[in-house]
Amino acid sequence: MQSSIYEKTIEALAEGGIESPRLEARLLIADALGVDVNQMPITPMGDDNVQETLERHIEKRLEGMPIDKILGHREFYKNDFFVSRDVLSPRPDTEILVEEALKIIEANGSKRVLDLGVGSGCILLSLLAEVKDLEGVGVDASSKALAVAQKNAKKLKLTKRVKLLEKNWFDNGFVGVFEKPFDIIVSNPPYIKTADIEKLDIGVKKYDPILALDGGEDGLDSYRKIAEFAPFLLFDDGYLLLEVGRRQSRAVKEIFTDKGLVHLGTVKDLAGIERVLIFKK
Ligand SMILES: C[S@@+](CC[C@H](N)C(=O)[O-])C[C@H]1O[C@@H](n2cnc3c(N)ncnc32)[C@H](O)[C@@H]1O
């Protein structure tokens, strides 16, 4: 394996229909070499082990595995997060939720935040990393997802300000788990209609956990459940921010206003889709 490692990788990825073969080739080669992509030599060289790792990477990529799941990490907001098949890969759209939550936290001096469905921890830990005296609780029904969130908390040196709990919000007594209310609740719950999961890209339906995707028959099961208990977990004047899927914002708004929360605003993503709903108790 000599100077053509880069060209060969690009060619293999391009032939396999990968959209950005140059960028991905750099990422995969850097990972196989064990170097930062920004410090990769112009003419990368490697021994047989590197070659083998790279070939495995390319094989997985051509089978449809998303690049972040191969590399085991992904950038989100201002930090790099460990990811695995046990967590939803953080999506750029979710950064909007983080930005909106930060505006509210900074304007109100919020001290306690709850993340329902914490997954990799990308939302909660991004907030804690930005606001030095904020404390957070992250809940997830998946112990494997929580293990990833814990690893991320450690990496970002946030373990002292975060508590991770394995709980299912459909279980009786869920609300009783929390010692006191929160200033702000954030959530990106599963919101795909069960029947639509089959139609998702292979990178999503095969490599993101089903628990992170499946929102029930109409995609709204978790919103209905969260609406039942969220008002009891918020201080008076507390805020709730939710990510929603395409064409769900009207229905979700109604679910929460029916429970007495006040809708303050809706924020669109870059594609013009209503993506984040903001409520106040
Ligand atoms: C769409 S993912 C969001 C993960 C992460 N917050 C993010 O934005 O990337 C939803 C998360 O909710 C968790 N979850 C789904 N249903 C749940 C339930 N009934 N109780 C607790 N957690 C649940 C999943 O395990 C998953 O981690």
The ligand as an SDF file (V2000), in Angstrom:
LIG
                    3D

 27 29  0  0  0  0  0  0  0  0999 V2000
  -34.8650   10.5430   18.7640 C   0  0  0  0  0  0  0  0  0  0  0  0
  -33.8080    9.8900   20.0180 S   0  0  0  0  0  0  0  0  0  0  0  0
  -33.0510   11.3870   20.6090 C   0  0  0  0  0  0  0  0  0  0  0  0
  -31.6830   11.1900   21.1980 C   0  0  0  0  0  0  0  0  0  0  0  0
  -30.9410   12.4920   21.4890 C   0  0  0  0  0  0  0  0  0  0  0  0
  -31.6330   13.2780   22.4970 N   0  0  0  0  0  0  0  0  0  0  0  0
  -30.8000   13.3080   20.2190 C   0  0  0  0  0  0  0  0  0  0  0  0
  -31.4990   14.3180   20.0940 O   0  0  0  0  0  0  0  0  0  0  0  0
  -30.0130   12.9270   19.3520 O   0  0  0  0  0  0  0  0  0  0  0  0
  -34.9940    9.4830   21.2790 C   0  0  0  0  0  0  0  0  0  0  0  0
  -34.4060    8.8840   22.5410 C   0  0  0  0  0  0  0  0  0  0  0  0
  -35.4960    8.6030   23.4260 O   0  0  0  0  0  0  0  0  0  0  0  0
  -35.3280    7.3360   24.0220 C   0  0  0  0  0  0  0  0  0  0  0  0
  -36.6730    6.8250   24.3200 N   0  0  0  0  0  0  0  0  0  0  0  0
  -37.5900    6.3900   23.4310 C   0  0  0  0  0  0  0  0  0  0  0  0
  -38.7200    6.0360   24.0640 N   0  0  0  0  0  0  0  0  0  0  0  0
  -38.5050    6.2300   25.3840 C   0  0  0  0  0  0  0  0  0  0  0  0
  -39.3020    6.0420   26.5420 C   0  0  0  0  0  0  0  0  0  0  0  0
  -40.5380    5.5580   26.4640 N   0  0  0  0  0  0  0  0  0  0  0  0
  -38.7830    6.3790   27.7410 N   0  0  0  0  0  0  0  0  0  0  0  0
  -37.5170    6.8690   27.8340 C   0  0  0  0  0  0  0  0  0  0  0  0
  -36.7160    7.0590   26.7690 N   0  0  0  0  0  0  0  0  0  0  0  0
  -37.1940    6.7540   25.5510 C   0  0  0  0  0  0  0  0  0  0  0  0
  -34.5740    6.5240   22.9970 C   0  0  0  0  0  0  0  0  0  0  0  0
  -33.8900    5.4470   23.5990 O   0  0  0  0  0  0  0  0  0  0  0  0
  -33.6690    7.5660   22.3530 C   0  0  0  0  0  0  0  0  0  0  0  0
  -32.4290    7.6270   22.9900 O   0  0  0  0  0  0  0  0  0  0  0  0
  1  2  1  0
  2  3  1  0
  2 10  1  0
  3  4  1  0
  4  5  1  0
  5  6  1  0
  5  7  1  0
  7  8  2  0
  7  9  1  0
 10 11  1  0
 11 12  1  0
 11 26  1  0
 12 13  1  0
 13 14  1  0
 13 24  1  0
 14 15  1  0
 14 23  1  0
 15 16  2  0
 16 17  1  0
 17 18  1  0
 17 23  2  0
 18 19  1  0
 18 20  2  0
 20 21  1  0
 21 22  2  0
 22 23  1  0
 24 25  1  0
 24 26  1  0
 26 27  1  0
M  CHG  2   2   1   9  -1
M  END
$$$$
